[in-house]
Amino acid sequence: MHELPITESILKIVLTHAEKNDVRQVMTIHLQVGKLSDLEDEWIQRYFDYLSKGTIAQGAELKIERTPIMLQCNACAASYPVEIANMSDSACPVCGQKDSKLISGREYYIKNMEVQ
């Protein structure tokens, strides 16, 4: 159910930008959501459909792209992708150290919109 406030934020941003640019209709919204996010695509779209009724974003399709999980080594600063299953055991491919920090994988943002 945490998708609801996030979807409200997405709609607010979309409508603000659409208004500033004299958009008549929002057709598609491209989102990038990190693989670590537990947001479910289906629920984001459902909430968006409900919240956008009566707005210029009504009927817009959300196209959601999952971004990879990226860690950065605290020892050598190398960045590298990991899978969820390997996060706790992952070692830097450059120096072999296991001390790293998350630099992407939890984020969500609007990449772009297709409008009329």
C-alpha positions, -999 to 999 in steps of 0.1 A, spaced: 0 0 0 30 23 2 27 27 -36 -2 51 -30 18 81 -16 46 75 -42 20 74 -70 5 106 -57 39 123 -58 45 110 -94 11 124 -105 18 157 -89 51 161 -106 36 150 -140 8 175 -137 31 204 -127 54 198 -156 25 193 -180 9 226 -169 41 245 -173 45 232 -209 9 236 -221 4 199 -225 -31 188 -236 -28 151 -228 -1 129 -211 1 97 -230 30 77 -214 52 82 -184 86 65 -183 97 57 -148 129 42 -135 126 22 -103 155 5 -86 155 -33 -83 157 -31 -46 125 -11 -44 96 -32 -33 72 -11 -54 50 -33 -75 44 -21 -111 8 -33 -112 -1 -14 -81 16 18 -92 -4 17 -125 -37 9 -106 -32 38 -82 -22 61 -110 -53 52 -130 -75 59 -100 -57 92 -90 -55 106 -125 -92 104 -133 -104 138 -146 -68 151 -152 -48 154 -184 -29 123 -173 -60 101 -173 -54 70 -193 -16 75 -193 4 43 -194 33 39 -170 63 22 -185 86 11 -157 122 2 -162 141 -14 -133 175 0 -127 203 -23 -115 217 -25 -79 251 -8 -79 276 -8 -50 307 13 -46 338 -1 -29 348 19 2 384 8 -3 391 16 -40 359 35 -51 351 11 -79 314 8 -88 299 -25 -97 265 -42 -102 252 -69 -80 221 -91 -78 199 -91 -48 208 -126 -39 245 -118 -38 244 -85 -20 256 -96 14 285 -117 0 296 -94 -28 332 -85 -31 347 -57 -52 358 -71 -85 387 -47 -86 403 -51 -51 383 -80 -35 372 -60 -5 337 -66 9 332 -31 24 309 -12 1 280 12 0 248 12 -20 248 39 -48 217 28 -67 189 3 -66 164 20 -43 156 51 -63 125 59 -84 121 89 -107 104 101 -138 127 96 -168 104 113 -194 69 117 -206 52 114 -240 25 141 -244 2 158 -269 
